[in-house]
Amino acid sequence: MPLLEVDDVVVQFGGVTAVDHASFVAEAGRVTGLIGPNGAGKTTCFNVITGLQKPNRGRVRFDGRDITRLSVPRRSRRGMARTFQRLEAFGSLSVRENVRVARDIHRGIAGLVRPASADVDGLLERVGIAAYADERADSIPTGTARLLELARCLACDPQLLLLDEPSSGLDEQETDAFGLLLARLAAEGRAIVMVEHDMDLVMSVCDEIHVLDFGRVIASDAPGAIRANPDVQRAYLGYSDVDEAEALGEQTMEMVL
Ligand SMILES: Nc1ncnc2c1ncn2[C@@H]1O[C@H](COP(=O)(O)OP(=O)(O)OP(=O)(O)O)[C@@H](O)[C@H]1O
């Protein structure tokens, strides 16, 4: 049974259908990509999964239970954590304090009585930002701040980790290290769902990819099959361009996606 099931979800904003009967799953132990052109509905799906957006129809199930009506905090307590496209760290706190706050809140009363500084430093080490532990969060580079947000999620020891464009701001070397970290986090039994525009990262780290276009899931498959899927090519390139790309040969199309 998949850890996360999104079942026939529809979200409308006035006349705009942001998510259109979307169904997809994410399994524990795997990295799942959610990709699609700008405005395809990826972040709205994340908002529905985490409870920030009420769907007009459809269900979300987590670990076999219907959570469609659960509040954001209750979903978090069940084992979900997410990052946002826009950085959301507490700017005036240090990097270490940001992670400690997440850890202590997650541990509740126990966290207030016995703050877990050793675990916090271990998490900073794990995501590769220990050198920034004492820096203010609003003074660190964007890529480092994204890793800080990942560390804050991990402080809640989530079963499901939802990452919204986690590699933006990372350089090539940091992105490679980040891909390896994601694979290790999944190998621990977590389900990771990632919205990401860096196709090299998506193709190298994801076990399965769901492609959204105008709110609809147009393909769900392994990376190789997604790359070769003509509907996916069309969604990214546009109809006229795909004909042109086909004329130029398959290799050209593969380079685009
Ligand atoms: N709160 C809102 N009110 C009105 N329209 C919205 C709202 N949130 C999203 N939309 C619209 O819903 C559609 C899907 O948006 P969404 O942000 O989910 O797409 P996305 O795939 O995450 O895009 P991007 O890759 O650019 O972040 C877009 O047309 C967007 O303009």
The ligand as a Tripos MOL2 file, in Angstrom:
@<TRIPOS>MOLECULE
LIG
   31    33     1     0     0
SMALL
NO_CHARGES

@<TRIPOS>ATOM
      1 N1         -4.4570   31.1780   -4.3940 N.pl3     1 LIG1
      2 C1         -4.6690   31.1610   -5.7060 C.ar      1 LIG1
      3 N2         -5.6420   31.9180   -6.2540 N.ar      1 LIG1
      4 C2         -5.8740   31.8860   -7.5830 C.ar      1 LIG1
      5 N3         -5.1860   31.1390   -8.4690 N.ar      1 LIG1
      6 C3         -4.1920   30.3680   -7.9690 C.ar      1 LIG1
      7 C4         -3.8830   30.3500   -6.5800 C.ar      1 LIG1
      8 N4         -2.8410   29.4720   -6.3860 N.ar      1 LIG1
      9 C5         -2.5350   29.0020   -7.6030 C.ar      1 LIG1
     10 N5         -3.3380   29.5350   -8.5440 N.ar      1 LIG1
     11 C6         -3.3180   29.2150   -9.9810 C.3       1 LIG1
     12 O1         -3.4290   27.8000  -10.0630 O.3       1 LIG1
     13 C7         -2.5940   27.3000  -11.1070 C.3       1 LIG1
     14 C8         -1.6120   26.2910  -10.5210 C.3       1 LIG1
     15 O2         -0.6790   26.9960   -9.6910 O.3       1 LIG1
     16 P1          0.4910   26.2460   -8.9210 P.3       1 LIG1
     17 O3          1.2340   27.2970   -8.1590 O.co2     1 LIG1
     18 O4         -0.0570   25.1110   -8.1660 O.co2     1 LIG1
     19 O5          1.3710   25.6990  -10.1170 O.3       1 LIG1
     20 P2          2.8580   25.1420  -10.1110 P.3       1 LIG1
     21 O6          2.8780   23.9520  -11.0070 O.co2     1 LIG1
     22 O7          3.3200   24.9420   -8.7080 O.co2     1 LIG1
     23 O8          3.6670   26.3380  -10.7930 O.3       1 LIG1
     24 P3          5.2020   26.8060  -10.6720 P.3       1 LIG1
     25 O9          6.0490   25.7290  -11.2800 O.co2     1 LIG1
     26 O10         5.2350   28.0840  -11.4670 O.co2     1 LIG1
     27 O11         5.4660   27.0200   -9.1940 O.co2     1 LIG1
     28 C9         -1.9430   28.5090  -11.7510 C.3       1 LIG1
     29 O12        -2.7300   28.8930  -12.8510 O.3       1 LIG1
     30 C10        -2.0040   29.5600  -10.6650 C.3       1 LIG1
     31 O13        -2.0200   30.8600  -11.1970 O.3       1 LIG1
@<TRIPOS>BOND
     1     1     2 1
     2     2     3 ar
     3     2     7 ar
     4     3     4 ar
     5     4     5 ar
     6     5     6 ar
     7     6     7 ar
     8     6    10 ar
     9     7     8 ar
    10     8     9 ar
    11     9    10 ar
    12    10    11 1
    13    11    12 1
    14    11    30 1
    15    12    13 1
    16    13    14 1
    17    13    28 1
    18    14    15 1
    19    15    16 1
    20    16    17 2
    21    16    18 1
    22    16    19 1
    23    19    20 1
    24    20    21 2
    25    20    22 1
    26    20    23 1
    27    23    24 1
    28    24    25 2
    29    24    26 1
    30    24    27 1
    31    28    29 1
    32    28    30 1
    33    30    31 1
@<TRIPOS>SUBSTRUCTURE
     1 LIG1         1 GROUP 0 **** ****
